[in-house]
Amino acid sequence: MHIGPRKTGTTYLQRVLQQLSPTLASQGVLYPVDYRGGDDYNHVGAITDLTHNEESRESNRWTGKDGAGWAGLASAISTWEGTAIISAEMIAGLRPPAAQRLIDGLSVPDLDVVITLRDLGRILPSSWQQHVRNTHTQNYNRYLDRRARERGDLPPEQMQAEWDAERHHTFWRSYAYGALVRRWQRLVGADHVTVVTLPPAGTPSTLLWGRFRAALDVAALPEVAPKLPAFVANVGSTRPEAIFLHALNVEAKRRGWNRKAANELQQRLLSTGFLERPDRGAPLLLPRRHLSRVQGWAQTDADDLITTGVIVHGDVADLTVPDAAASRGRADGDHIASAGAFATANAMDYEAELIKRRNAREAAVTLPGRLVRRIRARLRGDHP
């Protein structure tokens, strides 16, 4: 069971496993992709079906999570004769009671847990970008200050009880790595937990696959991962784009938009051109004033991870946050303006296309139908 957490190469690994699924099945290894009548590349939906009531303030009645996804996944695993692999990045953020419910629900004789770890210098910028994509309006500095308050001043082993108990402490439940490993060692046994560190930025993804494959220790997995077809993963926005999207959220909230509408606009921007702009600007890094604090957290967590005795595929040093993880100076105003101009033009194109389609539909209506509508409009006084 690969439990994430989020932003640790999970989408890449899941897409590889999805592509390998038919071949793996022929060799006695199950990676379920059709457990709920579709073609899923991960198992987030199924796990959410099982744990949602415990981990969310909303009931399943309002979210439409009826348990069918979990039932399908559990059935696929229980009827399989051999090894099964599941992967859901949100498992890392589950509180112990929900995690235990998941373990009990799987009801398998032998459960091994694999955790992928990425340095905080890359996690925090990526996490705020996701925060913005979810249409929140908290700015970057305040977001990081909030993470600091939740982190507290005590060592991780003394903060762990609070992180494990409070629903809103999902971030440190997922990214205080020593505490994360200890939680799962207590749940499944120390010998059944393994970690994989993500290589430094710029390293080929093949290295991550090699480490992940070694951690799973499943002979049917190929040494070389298949080349994936083009797909939109969780590709990060650049610094100017993230600043613009945050400003868009603030304005949408001021105008009273519902969050779904704002999210749909963001997704359209990300999927129809933001990622193809020739000069997108610099990546989003840590603000310089937060660097030393984040470096301290990372070192504390690396030291704490070592005390757990967990087997590490990779290098604990990969979790170090380098000085280069922080930006220098302010964001380029021209790049922010360029992102805004693109978004405006994109929205205009989108609206123009809607008008074009509407006109085409109206033109397809028969002549008598058009005459009747015009007569009715004149009788109502809509036309001179």
C-alpha positions in Angstrom: 0.0 0.0 0.0 1.6 3.2 -1.2 0.2 6.0 1.0 1.8 9.1 -0.5 1.8 11.8 0.8 0.7 14.2 -1.8 3.2 16.0 -4.0 5.8 13.2 -3.7 5.8 11.8 -7.2 2.5 10.0 -6.6 0.8 10.9 -10.0 3.8 9.7 -12.0 4.1 6.4 -10.1 0.4 5.8 -10.3 0.3 6.4 -14.0 3.1 4.0 -14.5 1.3 1.3 -12.5 -1.9 2.0 -14.4 -0.1 1.4 -17.7 1.5 -1.7 -16.4 -1.7 -3.1 -14.9 -2.6 -5.6 -17.7 0.9 -7.0 -17.8 1.1 -7.2 -14.0 -2.2 -9.1 -13.9 -0.9 -11.7 -16.3 1.9 -12.3 -13.8 -0.2 -12.6 -10.7 0.0 -9.0 -9.5 -3.1 -6.8 -9.2 -3.2 -3.0 -9.6 -6.9 -2.3 -9.7 -8.0 0.2 -12.3 -11.6 -0.7 -13.1 -12.9 -1.4 -9.6 -15.8 1.2 -10.0 -16.7 0.8 -13.6 -14.1 3.3 -15.0 -10.4 3.5 -15.6 -8.9 4.9 -12.4 -5.2 5.4 -12.1 -5.2 5.6 -8.3 -7.5 4.6 -5.4 -8.2 7.9 -3.7 -11.9 7.7 -4.5 -12.3 4.3 -2.9 -10.4 5.2 0.2 -12.4 8.5 0.5 -15.6 6.4 0.3 -14.5 4.5 3.4 -13.0 7.2 5.5 -14.9 10.3 4.5 -17.3 10.5 7.5 -14.4 10.3 9.9 -12.1 12.7 8.2 -14.5 15.4 6.9 -17.1 17.6 8.5 -19.5 16.9 5.7 -21.6 13.7 5.6 -21.7 11.3 2.7 -25.3 12.3 2.1 -24.1 15.7 0.7 -21.0 14.6 -1.1 -22.5 11.6 -3.0 -19.9 9.2 -1.6 -22.0 6.1 -1.3 -19.3 3.5 -0.6 -19.5 1.9 -4.0 -15.9 2.7 -4.8 -14.6 1.2 -1.6 -16.8 -1.9 -2.1 -15.4 -2.4 -5.6 -11.8 -2.0 -4.5 -12.2 -4.3 -1.4 -13.9 -6.9 -3.5 -11.2 -6.8 -6.2 -8.5 -7.4 -3.6 -10.3 -10.0 -1.6 -11.0 -12.2 -4.7 -7.5 -11.9 -6.0 -5.1 -14.8 -5.6 -1.7 -13.1 -5.2 -0.1 -9.7 -4.6 -2.1 -6.5 -4.9 -0.8 -3.0 -5.0 -2.9 0.1 -4.1 -1.9 3.7 -4.1 -3.7 6.7 -2.7 -1.8 9.8 -1.6 -4.4 11.0 0.9 -3.8 7.9 3.1 -0.8 9.6 4.7 -3.0 12.3 6.1 -5.5 10.0 7.8 -5.8 10.1 11.6 -5.1 6.8 13.3 -8.8 5.7 13.7 -9.5 6.2 10.0 -6.2 4.5 9.1 -7.1 1.5 11.3 -10.5 1.3 9.7 -8.8 1.1 6.3 -6.5 -1.7 7.5 -9.4 -3.6 8.9 -11.4 -3.1 5.8 -8.7 -4.5 3.6 -8.5 -7.6 5.8 -5.4 -9.0 4.2 -2.9 -11.4 5.9 0.2 -9.4 5.0 0.2 -5.6 4.5 3.3 -3.6 3.6 3.3 0.2 3.6 5.5 2.3 1.3 5.9 6.0 1.9 7.4 8.5 -0.6 9.2 11.5 0.9 10.1 14.8 -0.7 12.0 17.8 0.8 9.9 20.5 2.4 11.6 23.1 0.2 9.6 21.7 -2.7 6.6 20.5 -0.8 5.6 23.9 0.7 5.5 25.9 -2.6 3.6 23.0 -4.3 1.2 22.8 -1.3 0.3 26.5 -1.5 -0.2 26.2 -5.3 -2.7 23.4 -4.6 -4.3 25.7 -1.9 -4.7 28.3 -4.6 -6.1 25.8 -7.1 -8.7 24.9 -4.5 -9.8 28.6 -4.7 -8.5 29.6 -1.2 -7.6 33.3 -0.7 -4.9 33.1 1.9 -1.7 34.6 0.5 1.7 32.7 0.5 3.3 34.3 3.5 0.2 33.9 5.7 -0.1 30.3 4.5 3.5 29.6 5.6 2.9 31.4 8.9 -0.1 29.1 9.5 2.0 26.0 8.9 4.5 27.4 11.5 1.8 27.8 14.1 0.6 24.3 13.5 4.1 23.0 13.6 4.6 24.3 17.1 7.9 24.7 19.0 8.2 21.2 20.6 10.0 18.3 19.0 7.9 16.1 16.6 7.5 13.2 19.0 5.9 15.6 21.5 3.7 17.2 18.9 2.6 13.9 17.3 -0.4 13.3 19.6 -1.9 16.7 18.7 -1.2 16.2 15.0 -2.8 12.7 15.1 -5.9 13.9 16.9 -6.8 17.2 15.3 -8.6 17.1 11.9 -7.1 20.3 10.6 -3.5 19.2 11.2 -3.4 17.2 7.9 -0.3 19.0 6.7 2.1 17.9 9.5 0.4 14.6 9.8 1.6 14.0 6.2 4.9 15.8 6.2 6.5 15.5 9.6 8.2 12.3 8.3 9.4 10.8 11.5 6.0 11.1 13.0 4.4 9.7 9.9 6.6 6.6 9.9 6.0 6.0 13.6 2.2 6.2 13.2 2.3 3.5 10.5 4.8 1.4 12.3 2.4 1.2 15.2 -0.4 0.3 12.9 1.2 -2.4 10.8 4.5 -3.2 12.5 7.9 -1.7 12.1 9.1 -4.4 9.7 6.2 -3.5 7.3 7.0 0.1 6.6 9.5 1.3 4.0 10.3 4.8 2.7 11.5 6.1 -0.6 13.1 9.6 -0.9 12.6 11.6 -4.0 15.8 12.5 -5.8 16.9 16.2 -6.0 15.2 18.5 -8.5 16.3 17.9 -12.1 16.9 14.2 -11.6 15.4 11.8 -14.2 12.1 10.3 -13.1 13.6 6.9 -13.8 15.6 7.1 -10.6 12.4 7.5 -8.5 10.9 4.5 -10.3 14.0 2.4 -9.5 13.8 3.3 -5.8 10.0 2.7 -5.7 10.4 -0.7 -7.4 13.0 -1.7 -4.9 10.8 -0.7 -2.0 7.8 -2.7 -3.3 10.0 -5.7 -4.0 7.6 -7.2 -6.5 9.5 -9.2 -9.2 6.9 -8.5 -11.9 7.6 -4.8 -11.9 10.0 -4.0 -14.8 13.4 -2.4 -14.1 12.6 0.4 -16.6 9.3 2.2 -16.3 7.3 2.5 -19.6 7.2 5.8 -21.3 4.0 7.5 -20.4 1.7 9.1 -23.0 1.2 12.8 -22.6 -1.1 13.7 -19.7 -1.7 16.6 -17.5 -0.3 15.8 -14.1 0.0 18.0 -11.1 2.2 20.4 -13.0 3.1 23.4 -10.9 2.2 26.9 -11.9 5.1 29.4 -12.0 5.6 32.2 -9.5 3.8 34.9 -11.6 1.0 32.5 -12.5 0.4 31.5 -8.9 0.3 35.2 -7.8 -2.2 35.9 -10.5 -4.4 32.9 -9.7 -4.4 33.9 -6.0 -5.5 37.4 -7.0 -8.2 35.9 -9.2 -9.5 33.9 -6.2 -9.6 37.1 -4.1 -11.6 38.9 -6.8 -13.9 36.0 -7.4 -14.7 35.9 -3.6 -15.3 39.7 -3.7 -17.7 39.2 -6.5 -19.5 36.4 -4.7 -18.6 33.7 -7.2 -19.1 30.2 -5.8 -15.9 28.2 -5.5 -16.9 25.7 -8.2 -17.1 28.5 -10.8 -13.7 29.9 -9.8 -12.1 26.4 -9.8 -13.5 25.7 -13.3 -12.0 28.9 -14.6 -8.6 28.0 -13.1 -8.7 24.5 -14.6 -9.5 25.9 -18.0 -6.6 28.3 -17.8 -4.2 25.5 -16.7 -5.5 23.0 -19.4 -5.8 25.3 -22.4 -2.6 27.3 -22.5 -1.0 28.4 -19.3 1.4 25.4 -19.5 2.2 26.2 -23.2 3.1 29.8 -22.8 6.7 30.3 -24.1 7.8 32.5 -21.2 6.0 31.5 -18.0 8.4 33.1 -15.6 10.4 31.7 -12.7 9.2 28.8 -10.6 7.5 29.4 -7.2 10.1 29.0 -4.5 10.1 29.7 -0.8 10.1 33.4 0.3 13.6 34.2 1.5 12.5 35.1 5.0 11.0 31.6 5.6 14.1 29.7 4.4 16.0 29.2 7.6 12.9 28.1 9.5 12.0 25.5 6.8 15.6 24.3 6.7 15.4 23.7 10.5 12.1 21.8 10.2 13.6 19.6 7.5 16.7 18.8 9.5 14.7 18.0 12.6 12.4 15.7 10.6 15.3 13.9 8.9 17.0 13.3 12.3 13.6 12.1 13.7 13.2 9.8 10.7 16.5 8.1 11.3 15.5 7.3 14.9 12.6 5.2 13.6 15.0 2.7 12.1 12.9 2.5 8.9 14.5 1.2 5.8 15.2 4.0 3.3 15.4 3.5 -0.4 17.4 6.6 -1.5 19.2 9.0 0.8 17.9 10.9 3.9 20.1 13.7 2.6 17.6 14.1 -0.2 15.3 15.7 2.4 17.7 18.6 3.0 16.4 22.0 1.9 19.2 23.9 0.0 19.6 27.6 0.0 18.5 27.6 -3.7 15.0 26.6 -2.5 14.3 30.3 -1.8 13.6 33.1 -4.2 15.6 36.3 -4.5 13.8 39.6 -4.9 10.2 40.3 -5.9 8.2 38.6 -8.6 8.6 40.2 -12.1 5.6 42.5 -12.6 5.7 42.1 -16.4 5.4 38.3 -16.0 2.4 38.7 -13.7 0.8 41.1 -16.2 1.5 38.6 -19.0 -0.2 35.8 -17.1 -3.2 38.1 -16.5 -3.4 39.2 -20.1 -3.3 35.6 -21.2 -6.1 34.7 -18.8 -8.2 37.6 -20.0 -7.7 36.7 -23.7 -8.4 33.1 -22.9 -11.7 34.0 -21.2 -12.7 36.1 -24.2 -11.9 33.3 -26.6 -14.0 30.9 -24.4 -17.0 33.3 -24.4 -16.7 33.9 -28.1 -16.7 30.1 -28.7 -19.9 29.8 -26.6 -21.6 32.6 -28.6 -20.5 30.9 -31.9 -22.0 27.6 -30.8 -25.2 29.2 -29.6 -25.6 31.0 -33.0 -24.9 27.8 -34.8 -27.6 26.0 -32.9 -30.1 28.8 -33.6 -29.2 28.8 -37.3 -30.0 25.1 -37.4 -33.6 25.8 -36.4 -36.1 25.7 -39.3 -37.3 28.9 -40.9 -40.9 28.6 -39.5 -39.5 28.2 -36.0 -37.4 31.3 -36.4 -40.4 33.3 -37.7 -42.6 32.2 -34.8 -40.0 33.3 -32.3 -39.7 36.7 -34.0 -43.5 37.2 -34.0 -43.6 36.3 -30.3 -40.8 38.7 -29.6 -42.5 41.5 -31.4 -45.8 40.8 -29.6 -43.9 41.1 -26.3 -42.4 44.3 -27.4 -38.9 43.0 -27.4 -38.3 44.5 -30.9 -39.3 47.8 -32.5 
